[in-house]
Amino acid sequence: MLNWDKVRSERELLIREMLYGDVKEVLRKYPKERLKEVFLKNIHRFDPKNKAFWKLILEVSDEEIEQKTKNSFRGSGFLRNLR
């Protein structure tokens, strides 16, 4: 159902389950730490409503989010410094 484009990546399918699937089923199916890891590595994929929801459910602190985004490739400014 969530692989409409035939993607097979476990992480991509998990992100899609978190965004579009049944939350109760997702929480039963995956350990909380796995969900938290995927959430923090892919936080840019979550809209504000989903981000707030998963942040609360997974007990993610503002500091954890700030640390992950600060150290991420997208947020590091690496590309801007190449000029």
DSSP file (Angstrom, degrees, kcal/mol; ACC not computed):
  #  RESIDUE AA STRUCTURE BP1 BP2  ACC     N-H-->O    O-->H-N    N-H-->O    O-->H-N    TCO  KAPPA ALPHA  PHI   PSI    X-CA   Y-CA   Z-CA
    1    1 A M              0   0    0      0, 0.0     3,-0.3     0, 0.0     0, 0.0   0.000 360.0 360.0 360.0 -42.4    0.0    0.0    0.0
    2    2 A L        +     0   0    0      1,-0.2     3,-0.2     2,-0.1     5,-0.1   0.402 360.0  71.8 -92.7   4.1    2.7    2.5    0.9
    3    3 A N    >   +     0   0    0      1,-0.2     3,-2.2     3,-0.1    -1,-0.2  -0.363  51.1 146.4-112.9  54.0    5.1    1.5   -1.9
    4    4 A W  T 3  S+     0   0    0     -3,-0.3    -1,-0.2     1,-0.3    -2,-0.1   0.733  78.1  46.4 -60.0 -24.2    3.1    3.0   -4.8
    5    5 A D  T 3  S-     0   0    0     -3,-0.2    -1,-0.3     2,-0.1    -2,-0.1   0.135 119.9-109.2-106.3  19.2    6.4    3.7   -6.6
    6    6 A K    <   +     0   0    0     -3,-2.2    -2,-0.1     1,-0.2     2,-0.1   0.663  60.2 163.3  64.7  21.1    7.8    0.2   -5.9
    7    7 A V        -     0   0    0      1,-0.1    -1,-0.2    -5,-0.1    -2,-0.1  -0.427  21.1-173.1 -67.2 144.3   10.3    1.5   -3.4
    8    8 A R        +     0   0    0     -2,-0.1     2,-0.2     4,-0.0    -1,-0.1   0.394  37.5 127.7-119.9  -0.8   11.8   -1.2   -1.2
    9    9 A S     >  -     0   0    0      1,-0.2     4,-2.5     2,-0.1     5,-0.2  -0.410  52.1-148.0 -63.4 123.7   13.8    0.8    1.3
   10   10 A E  H  > S+     0   0    0     -2,-0.2     4,-2.0     1,-0.2    -1,-0.2   0.898  98.5  49.8 -59.4 -41.1   12.8   -0.3    4.8
   11   11 A R  H  > S+     0   0    0      2,-0.2     4,-2.5     1,-0.2    -1,-0.2   0.927 110.5  48.9 -65.7 -44.3   13.5    3.3    6.1
   12   12 A E  H  > S+     0   0    0      1,-0.2     4,-2.3     2,-0.2    -2,-0.2   0.917 112.1  48.6 -62.1 -43.0   11.4    4.9    3.4
   13   13 A L  H  X S+     0   0    0     -4,-2.5     4,-2.1     1,-0.2    -1,-0.2   0.869 110.7  51.5 -65.8 -35.4    8.5    2.6    4.0
   14   14 A L  H  X S+     0   0    0     -4,-2.0     4,-2.5    -5,-0.2    -2,-0.2   0.916 108.5  50.9 -66.4 -42.7    8.8    3.3    7.7
   15   15 A I  H  X S+     0   0    0     -4,-2.5     4,-2.1     1,-0.2    -2,-0.2   0.927 110.9  49.1 -59.0 -44.5    8.7    7.0    7.1
   16   16 A R  H  X>S+     0   0    0     -4,-2.3     4,-3.2     1,-0.2     5,-0.6   0.887 109.4  51.9 -63.8 -38.7    5.6    6.6    5.0
   17   17 A E  H  X5S+     0   0    0     -4,-2.1     4,-1.9     1,-0.2    -1,-0.2   0.913 110.2  49.2 -62.7 -41.2    4.0    4.5    7.7
   18   18 A M  H  <5S+     0   0    0     -4,-2.5    -2,-0.2     1,-0.2    -1,-0.2   0.877 119.4  38.0 -65.0 -36.9    4.7    7.2   10.2
   19   19 A L  H  <5S+     0   0    0     -4,-2.1    -2,-0.2    -5,-0.2    -1,-0.2   0.864 136.7  12.3 -82.4 -38.1    3.2    9.9    7.9
   20   20 A Y  H  <5S+     0   0    0     -4,-3.2    -3,-0.2    -5,-0.2    -2,-0.2   0.535 106.4  86.6-121.7 -10.0    0.3    8.1    6.4
   21   21 A G  S  <<S-     0   0    0     -4,-1.9     2,-0.6    -5,-0.6     3,-0.1  -0.145  89.9 -72.7 -89.9-176.8   -0.3    4.8    8.3
   22   22 A D     >  -     0   0    0      1,-0.2     4,-2.3     2,-0.0     3,-0.2  -0.683  39.4-149.6 -77.3 116.3   -2.3    3.8   11.3
   23   23 A V  H  > S+     0   0    0     -2,-0.6     4,-2.6     1,-0.2     5,-0.2   0.883  94.8  53.6 -58.4 -43.2   -0.3    5.2   14.3
   24   24 A K  H  > S+     0   0    0      1,-0.2     4,-1.6     2,-0.2    -1,-0.2   0.905 110.6  47.3 -60.1 -41.3   -1.4    2.5   16.7
   25   25 A E  H  > S+     0   0    0     -3,-0.2     4,-2.3     2,-0.2    -1,-0.2   0.901 110.9  51.2 -66.6 -41.9   -0.2   -0.2   14.2
   26   26 A V  H  X S+     0   0    0     -4,-2.3     4,-2.0     1,-0.2    -2,-0.2   0.920 110.4  49.0 -61.5 -44.3    3.1    1.7   13.7
   27   27 A L  H  < S+     0   0    0     -4,-2.6    -1,-0.2     1,-0.2    -2,-0.2   0.812 114.4  45.6 -67.8 -30.3    3.7    1.8   17.5
   28   28 A R  H  < S+     0   0    0     -4,-1.6    -1,-0.2    -5,-0.2    -2,-0.2   0.853 114.8  48.0 -75.4 -36.1    2.9   -1.9   17.9
   29   29 A K  H  < S+     0   0    0     -4,-2.3    -2,-0.2    -5,-0.1    -3,-0.2   0.812 112.0  43.0 -79.0 -33.0    5.1   -2.9   14.9
   30   30 A Y  S  < S-     0   0    0     -4,-2.0     2,-0.1    -5,-0.2    -1,-0.1  -0.889  83.7-109.1-122.0 145.3    8.3   -1.0   15.6
   31   31 A P     >  -     0   0    0      0, 0.0     4,-2.0     0, 0.0     3,-0.5  -0.422  31.8-120.3 -66.7 146.5   10.4   -0.4   18.8
   32   32 A K  H  > S+     0   0    0      1,-0.2     4,-2.5     2,-0.2     5,-0.2   0.856 112.1  55.9 -57.3 -38.6   10.2    3.2   20.0
   33   33 A E  H  > S+     0   0    0      2,-0.2     4,-2.3     1,-0.2    -1,-0.2   0.877 106.3  50.5 -64.9 -37.4   14.0    3.7   19.7
   34   34 A R  H  > S+     0   0    0     -3,-0.5     4,-2.4     2,-0.2     5,-0.2   0.925 111.7  47.9 -64.9 -44.5   13.8    2.7   16.0
   35   35 A L  H  X S+     0   0    0     -4,-2.0     4,-2.7     1,-0.2    -2,-0.2   0.910 111.9  50.0 -61.9 -42.5   11.0    5.2   15.4
   36   36 A K  H  X S+     0   0    0     -4,-2.5     4,-2.7     2,-0.2     5,-0.2   0.912 110.1  50.3 -63.6 -43.3   12.9    7.9   17.2
   37   37 A E  H  X S+     0   0    0     -4,-2.3     4,-2.0     2,-0.2    -2,-0.2   0.933 113.9  44.2 -60.4 -47.9   16.1    7.2   15.2
   38   38 A V  H  X S+     0   0    0     -4,-2.4     4,-1.3     2,-0.2    -2,-0.2   0.902 113.3  52.3 -65.2 -41.5   14.2    7.4   11.9
   39   39 A F  H  < S+     0   0    0     -4,-2.7     3,-0.4    -5,-0.2    -2,-0.2   0.941 111.5  45.2 -59.5 -49.5   12.3   10.5   13.0
   40   40 A L  H >< S+     0   0    0     -4,-2.7     3,-0.6     1,-0.2    -1,-0.2   0.851 113.8  48.9 -67.4 -34.4   15.4   12.4   14.0
   41   41 A K  H 3< S+     0   0    0     -4,-2.0    -1,-0.2     1,-0.2    -2,-0.2   0.721 123.9  31.6 -76.0 -20.0   17.3   11.4   10.8
   42   42 A N  T >< S+     0   0    0     -4,-1.3     3,-2.3    -3,-0.4     4,-0.3  -0.025  73.8 129.8-127.3  29.9   14.4   12.4    8.6
   43   43 A I  G X   +     0   0    0     -3,-0.6     3,-1.5     1,-0.3    -1,-0.1   0.783  67.2  67.5 -59.7 -28.4   12.8   15.3   10.5
   44   44 A H  G 3  S+     0   0    0      1,-0.3    -1,-0.3    -4,-0.1    -2,-0.1   0.662  93.0  61.3 -66.0 -15.3   12.9   17.5    7.4
   45   45 A R  G <  S+     0   0    0     -3,-2.3     2,-0.5    -6,-0.2    -1,-0.3   0.586  88.8  85.7 -86.2 -11.6   10.3   15.1    5.8
   46   46 A F  S <  S-     0   0    0     -3,-1.5   -27,-0.0    -4,-0.3   -31,-0.0  -0.781  74.4-134.4 -98.5 130.2    7.7   15.8    8.6
   47   47 A D     >  -     0   0    0     -2,-0.5     4,-3.1     1,-0.1     5,-0.2  -0.291  39.0 -93.8 -71.2 167.4    5.3   18.7    8.3
   48   48 A P  H  > S+     0   0    0      0, 0.0     4,-2.3     0, 0.0     5,-0.2   0.854 125.1  49.7 -54.6 -39.2    4.8   20.8   11.5
   49   49 A K  H  > S+     0   0    0      2,-0.2     4,-2.1     1,-0.2     5,-0.1   0.946 115.9  41.3 -66.3 -48.2    1.7   18.9   12.6
   50   50 A N  H  > S+     0   0    0      2,-0.2     4,-2.8     1,-0.2     5,-0.3   0.876 113.5  54.7 -66.2 -37.6    3.4   15.5   12.2
   51   51 A K  H  X S+     0   0    0     -4,-3.1     4,-2.1     1,-0.2    -2,-0.2   0.931 110.2  45.5 -61.8 -46.0    6.6   16.7   13.7
   52   52 A A  H  X S+     0   0    0     -4,-2.3     4,-1.8    -5,-0.2    -1,-0.2   0.898 113.7  50.5 -64.4 -40.9    4.9   17.9   16.8
   53   53 A F  H  X S+     0   0    0     -4,-2.1     4,-2.6     2,-0.2    -2,-0.2   0.963 114.6  40.7 -62.3 -53.6    2.9   14.7   17.1
   54   54 A W  H  X S+     0   0    0     -4,-2.8     4,-2.6     1,-0.2     6,-0.2   0.834 110.8  58.4 -68.7 -31.4    5.9   12.4   16.8
   55   55 A K  H  <>S+     0   0    0     -4,-2.1     5,-2.5    -5,-0.3     4,-0.4   0.924 112.2  41.3 -60.5 -43.6    8.0   14.6   19.0
   56   56 A L  H ><5S+     0   0    0     -4,-1.8     3,-0.8     3,-0.2    -2,-0.2   0.940 116.8  46.7 -69.2 -49.4    5.5   14.2   21.7
   57   57 A I  H 3<5S+     0   0    0     -4,-2.6    -2,-0.2     1,-0.2    -3,-0.2   0.886 118.7  40.9 -62.3 -41.1    4.9   10.4   21.2
   58   58 A L  T 3<5S-     0   0    0     -4,-2.6    -1,-0.2    -5,-0.2    -2,-0.2   0.416 107.6-124.3 -91.1   1.9    8.6    9.6   21.0
   59   59 A E  T < 5 +     0   0    0     -3,-0.8     2,-0.5    -4,-0.4    -3,-0.2   0.931  46.3 171.3  55.5  51.1    9.5   11.9   23.8
   60   60 A V      < -     0   0    0     -5,-2.5    -1,-0.2    -6,-0.2     2,-0.1  -0.793  23.6-138.4 -93.9 130.6   12.0   13.8   21.7
   61   61 A S     >  -     0   0    0     -2,-0.5     4,-1.9     1,-0.1     5,-0.2  -0.465  19.5-117.2 -86.2 159.8   13.5   16.9   23.3
   62   62 A D  H  > S+     0   0    0      1,-0.2     4,-2.8     2,-0.2     5,-0.2   0.861 117.2  57.3 -60.0 -35.7   14.1   20.3   21.6
   63   63 A E  H  > S+     0   0    0      2,-0.2     4,-2.6     1,-0.2    -1,-0.2   0.891 104.2  50.8 -64.3 -40.3   17.8   19.8   22.4
   64   64 A E  H  > S+     0   0    0      2,-0.2     4,-2.4     1,-0.2    -1,-0.2   0.919 112.8  46.1 -63.2 -43.2   17.8   16.4   20.5
   65   65 A I  H  X S+     0   0    0     -4,-1.9     4,-2.7     2,-0.2     5,-0.3   0.932 113.1  49.3 -64.8 -45.5   16.2   18.0   17.5
   66   66 A E  H  X S+     0   0    0     -4,-2.8     4,-2.2     1,-0.2    -2,-0.2   0.911 111.8  48.9 -60.5 -43.1   18.5   21.0   17.6
   67   67 A Q  H  X S+     0   0    0     -4,-2.6     4,-1.9     2,-0.2    -1,-0.2   0.920 112.9  47.0 -63.6 -45.1   21.6   18.7   17.9
   68   68 A K  H  X S+     0   0    0     -4,-2.4     4,-0.6     1,-0.2    -2,-0.2   0.916 115.5  44.5 -64.9 -43.6   20.5   16.5   14.9
   69   69 A T  H  < S+     0   0    0     -4,-2.7     3,-0.4     1,-0.2     6,-0.3   0.849 111.7  53.8 -71.5 -32.3   19.6   19.4   12.7
   70   70 A K  H  < S+     0   0    0     -4,-2.2    -1,-0.2    -5,-0.3    -2,-0.2   0.877 114.7  40.5 -66.4 -37.9   22.8   21.3   13.6
   71   71 A N  H  < S+     0   0    0     -4,-1.9    -1,-0.2    -5,-0.2    -2,-0.2   0.461  93.8 109.6 -90.7  -2.0   24.9   18.2   12.7
   72   72 A S  S  X S-     0   0    0     -4,-0.6     4,-0.9    -3,-0.4    -3,-0.0  -0.387  75.1-124.6 -77.1 154.2   23.0   17.3    9.6
   73   73 A F  T >4 S+     0   0    0      1,-0.2     3,-0.5     2,-0.2     5,-0.5   0.900 111.0  52.0 -60.4 -42.8   24.4   17.8    6.1
   74   74 A R  T 34 S+     0   0    0      1,-0.2     3,-0.4     2,-0.1    -1,-0.2   0.871 116.9  37.9 -64.5 -37.3   21.5   19.9    5.0
   75   75 A G  T 34 S+     0   0    0     -6,-0.3    -1,-0.2     1,-0.2    -2,-0.2   0.477  96.1  82.8 -94.1  -2.1   21.8   22.2    8.0
   76   76 A S  S << S-     0   0    0     -4,-0.9    -1,-0.2    -3,-0.5    -2,-0.1   0.700  90.3-128.6 -79.7 -18.1   25.6   22.4    8.2
   77   77 A G     >  +     0   0    0     -4,-0.4     4,-1.6    -3,-0.4    -3,-0.1   0.589  63.5 138.4  80.1   9.2   26.1   25.1    5.6
   78   78 A F  T  4  +     0   0    0     -5,-0.5     4,-0.4     1,-0.2     3,-0.3   0.905  69.7  47.4 -54.3 -47.1   28.7   22.8    3.9
   79   79 A L  T >4 S+     0   0    0     -6,-0.3     3,-1.1     1,-0.2     4,-0.3   0.870 108.5  54.5 -66.9 -36.0   27.4   23.6    0.4
   80   80 A R  G >4 S+     0   0    0      1,-0.2     3,-0.8     2,-0.2    -1,-0.2   0.831 104.7  55.9 -65.9 -30.0   27.4   27.3    1.0
   81   81 A N  G 3< S+     0   0    0     -4,-1.6    -1,-0.2    -3,-0.3    -2,-0.2   0.520  89.8  75.7 -81.1  -4.9   31.0   27.1    2.1
   82   82 A L  G <         0   0    0     -3,-1.1    -1,-0.2    -4,-0.4    -2,-0.2   0.675 360.0 360.0 -79.3 -16.8   32.2   25.5   -1.2
   83   83 A R    <         0   0    0     -3,-0.8    -1,-0.2    -4,-0.3    -2,-0.1   0.490 360.0 360.0 -70.6 360.0   31.9   28.8   -3.1
